Amino acid sequence: MYCTRFCPYCISADRLLKGKGVPVTKIAVDNDPDMWGRMEQRSGRHTVPQIFIGDYHVGGYDDLAALDRAGELDPLLEPILKASGT
């Protein structure tokens, strides 16, 4: 997850994923223009968070929450949870 330290949406995304037992790798882009550029190039978006599950680009927090409400998030997370042993 590309994020900044004080973004409330980044914090919410982290909580949602950790609440499901998913290990979250955070890539801080605040104060790092090169990393911000990589995030923009990879995601095609200019805001944080930008969330990837494996190579699948989920989008931002609203996209993540919508997947969860629709029951589509858990199937995406299943391979990660199996790989991490949780």
N, C-alpha and C positions, 0 to 999 in steps of 0.2 A: 504494500500500500504506500503510494506516494502521499506524503502528508507534511503539515507544518506542526510545530509543537503546540500552538495555542488555538488551532482551528476547532470550533465546537463540532463541526461535522466529522472531522477526523477522529475526534475523541469518541463520538457516538458510533462510528463505524468500528473502531477498535473494540469498544464495549460489546457491540452486537456479535462480532466474530469471536472474541474471547469467551463470551457467554455460551457460545456453541462449542467451545473447546478447541477452537482453531488457533494454531500458532500463527501470529501475525508478524511479518517482517515489515518494519517501517523504514521507508526511505525518505529522510528529511530533505525537503527541497527549500526550506526557508534559508535565506542567506547563501544560497548556492545556485547562481544563475545557470551554470552548466547542467546541474542535475534537473533544474526546473525545465530547461530546454529538452532534456532527454524525456522527461515526463510528458511534455507537450507533444513531442515527436511520436512517442509510443502510443499515447492515448488519443491524440487529436483534440485534446481539450486543454483549457487554460486555468482550471480551478482545481482545488484540492478538496477532499481526497480523490485520488484516482486509484481504484481498487482492481487488482488482478487476482483471479483464482487460477493458479497455474498460468497458462498463456491466455486465458479467457479474460477479456476486459469487461468488467462489470459496469464500470462507470463510477459515479460518485455515491455518496451516502444515500441519497434519495433512491437511486437505482438499486442499491443493495437492500434497502428496507422494502422496496416494492417486490423484489424477488422473494424476500422472506415472507411477506404477507401472502404472496401467491403460492407459497409452498414449493417454490422452485430453487431456493437457496440450498436447502439441505442436500438434495441430490448432487449439486455442484461441489459441495464440501466433502461428500462421502469419501472420495479417493484420498483427499488430504488427511482426513481423520484416520483412515486405515493406515496410511503411510507413516503417520506420526504415532500410531499405536494407541490412539484415544478412542 
